[in-house]
C-alpha cells in the first residue's frame, strides 16, 4: 500500500511580511536612486545599490516561497523546496557584483573628489534608515527558518548599517567639508557586506550539494541509532537537507534476531525526531548485513509498514 509524504517547507507563514518589506523597499529605492544622483553621493548610491538588491532578494524570496509550495510530481519527487537555496545563491551573487561596482567607483572618487550635497544626503539616508528598521522587524521572525528570508534579512540589515554610515558621513562632510569621506564610507559598506554574503552563499551551496545540515553531527546520529539494544549495526547512513529547515536521513539498520522490525522502526524514528529534529526518515531494517548487495533488491523479506519503493528502501518514518 502506497503512502504519500509531504516534502513541503514546514514554515510558509512569513510570506505576508515579505510582501510588506518588498513594498517599503521598492518605494524607497526610487527615492534613494533619484537622491543619489541629485546629491552626487557615492555613499548614497552604494546604499541605493544595496537597497536594489534588497528589493530583488525579496522578490526572489517570494517567488521561491510560492514555488516551494507546489507538491511533488512525477519529475520532481521532492517538490521545489530547494528553490530557496537557488534564490539565496542569486542574492549572494548580486551582492558581490554590487560591491565590486561600488569599490571600482570609489577608486575613481579618491582620485577626483566630487562635490556632495550633504543636507539632501542626510535627509534621504535618515528616511532609508527608518524603512530598513521596519523591514528588519518584519523579516526577523523568519530569518532563522528559511535561507531566502535570511538572505533578505541580511541584506536589509546591511543596508540599515549602510544608512547609519551615510548619515554619519553626511554630518562629517557638512562639518568638515572633507570630500573623501564619501568614497571611504562606500568602500567600508561594501567590505562589511561581502563576508556576510559569503556565509549566506556557503549555506546555500551546502544545501545544493546535499551536505550535512548545520548543527547536525553525523557521528552522534550514528551513535544514537546504534545505542538501541535491538540494533546490531548501522550502515549506509546519509543525512542531508531538502531545504534549510528540512533535514532528511536514510540508513540501513541491522536488527537482532527476534526483533519486531516495525516497532524498531517507530522507536528509532521517534529518537531521531526528539534528539536531532529529523522528521523525514527512511530506515531499511535488515535481519543481517546486506554487504555488497545493499545497492540491489533485498534477497530476504523485510517487514515494511509502507510498502516498497522503486529502490527497495524500507521503513519510512515521517512525523
ChimeraX attribute file (.defattr): number of C-alpha atoms within 10 A of each C-alpha:
attribute: neighborCount
match mode: 1-to-1
recipient: residues
	/A:1	6
	/A:2	9
	/A:3	11
	/A:4	8
	/A:5	14
	/A:6	14
	/A:7	21
	/A:8	19
	/A:9	20
	/A:10	13
	/A:11	13
	/A:12	15
	/A:13	11
	/A:14	19
	/A:15	19
	/A:16	13
	/A:17	19
	/A:18	24
	/A:19	15
	/A:20	15
	/A:21	26
	/A:22	20
	/A:23	15
	/A:24	17
	/A:25	24
	/A:26	16
	/A:27	12
	/A:28	20
	/A:29	22
	/A:30	13
	/A:31	15
	/A:32	23
	/A:33	19
	/A:34	15
	/A:35	21
	/A:36	23
	/A:37	13
	/A:38	13
	/A:39	19
	/A:40	19
	/A:41	25
	/A:42	25
	/A:43	31
	/A:44	32
	/A:45	22
	/A:46	30
	/A:47	31
	/A:48	26
	/A:49	22
	/A:50	26
	/A:51	27
	/A:52	24
	/A:53	24
	/A:54	30
	/A:55	24
	/A:56	20
	/A:57	30
	/A:58	30
	/A:59	19
	/A:60	22
	/A:61	29
	/A:62	22
	/A:63	16
	/A:64	21
	/A:65	26
	/A:66	15
	/A:67	16
	/A:68	22
	/A:69	16
	/A:70	13
	/A:71	15
	/A:72	18
	/A:73	10
	/A:74	7
	/A:75	7
	/A:76	9
	/A:77	11
	/A:78	17
	/A:79	21
	/A:80	23
	/A:81	26
	/A:82	22
	/A:83	22
	/A:84	28
	/A:85	27
	/A:86	21
	/A:87	27
	/A:88	29
	/A:89	24
	/A:90	17
	/A:91	25
	/A:92	25
	/A:93	15
	/A:94	20
	/A:95	25
	/A:96	16
	/A:97	10
	/A:98	19
	/A:99	22
	/A:100	16
	/A:101	14
	/A:102	21
	/A:103	20
	/A:104	12
	/A:105	16
	/A:106	23
	/A:107	14
	/A:108	11
	/A:109	17
	/A:110	15
	/A:111	9
	/A:112	10
	/A:113	16
	/A:114	15
	/A:115	14
	/A:116	21
	/A:117	18
	/A:118	22
	/A:119	15
	/A:120	17
	/A:121	25
	/A:122	22
	/A:123	13
	/A:124	22
	/A:125	28
	/A:126	17
	/A:127	14
	/A:128	28
	/A:129	21
	/A:130	12
	/A:131	20
	/A:132	28
	/A:133	15
	/A:134	15
	/A:135	24
	/A:136	20
	/A:137	13
	/A:138	19
	/A:139	24
	/A:140	18
	/A:141	16
	/A:142	21
	/A:143	18
	/A:144	14
	/A:145	19
	/A:146	25
	/A:147	28
	/A:148	32
	/A:149	29
	/A:150	21
	/A:151	30
	/A:152	32
	/A:153	28
	/A:154	22
	/A:155	27
	/A:156	29
	/A:157	21
	/A:158	24
	/A:159	28
	/A:160	25
	/A:161	18
	/A:162	30
	/A:163	28
	/A:164	18
	/A:165	22
	/A:166	32
	/A:167	24
	/A:168	16
	/A:169	26
	/A:170	27
	/A:171	16
	/A:172	16
	/A:173	20
	/A:174	16
	/A:175	10
	/A:176	10
	/A:177	14
	/A:178	14
	/A:179	20
	/A:180	18
	/A:181	20
	/A:182	28
	/A:183	26
	/A:184	18
	/A:185	21
	/A:186	26
	/A:187	21
	/A:188	14
	/A:189	25
	/A:190	24
	/A:191	14
	/A:192	14
	/A:193	21
	/A:194	17
	/A:195	12
	/A:196	17
	/A:197	22
	/A:198	16
	/A:199	13
	/A:200	20
	/A:201	23
	/A:202	15
	/A:203	19
	/A:204	27
	/A:205	16
	/A:206	17
	/A:207	24
	/A:208	19
	/A:209	11
	/A:210	17
	/A:211	16
	/A:212	18
	/A:213	21
	/A:214	14
	/A:215	7
	/A:216	15
	/A:217	12
	/A:218	15
	/A:219	9
	/A:220	12
	/A:221	19
	/A:222	16
	/A:223	11
	/A:224	15
	/A:225	21
	/A:226	19
	/A:227	12
	/A:228	15
	/A:229	10
	/A:230	18
	/A:231	19
	/A:232	18
	/A:233	18
	/A:234	20
	/A:235	17
	/A:236	11
	/A:237	15
	/A:238	16
	/A:239	20
	/A:240	22
	/A:241	23
	/A:242	24
	/A:243	27
	/A:244	23
	/A:245	19
	/A:246	22
	/A:247	22
	/A:248	22
	/A:249	19
	/A:250	20
	/A:251	21
	/A:252	22
	/A:253	27
	/A:254	21
	/A:255	23
	/A:256	16
	/A:257	13
	/A:258	8
	/A:259	12
	/A:260	13
	/A:261	24
	/A:262	14
	/A:263	10
	/A:264	20
	/A:265	24
	/A:266	16
	/A:267	15
	/A:268	20
	/A:269	23
	/A:270	19
	/A:271	18
	/A:272	20
	/A:273	17
	/A:274	11
	/A:275	11
	/A:276	16
	/A:277	15
	/A:278	23
	/A:279	19
	/A:280	22
	/A:281	23
	/A:282	20
	/A:283	23
	/A:284	24
	/A:285	25
	/A:286	24
	/A:287	17
	/A:288	14
	/A:289	17
	/A:290	16
	/A:291	8
	/A:292	7
	/A:293	10
	/A:294	16
	/A:295	12
	/A:296	10
	/A:297	11
	/A:298	15
	/A:299	9
	/A:300	9
	/A:301	8
	/A:302	16
	/A:303	16
	/A:304	17
	/A:305	16
	/A:306	14
	/A:307	14
	/A:308	17
	/A:309	12
	/A:310	6
	/A:311	10
	/A:312	13
	/A:313	21
	/A:314	24
	/A:315	27
	/A:316	22
	/A:317	22
	/A:318	17
	/A:319	11
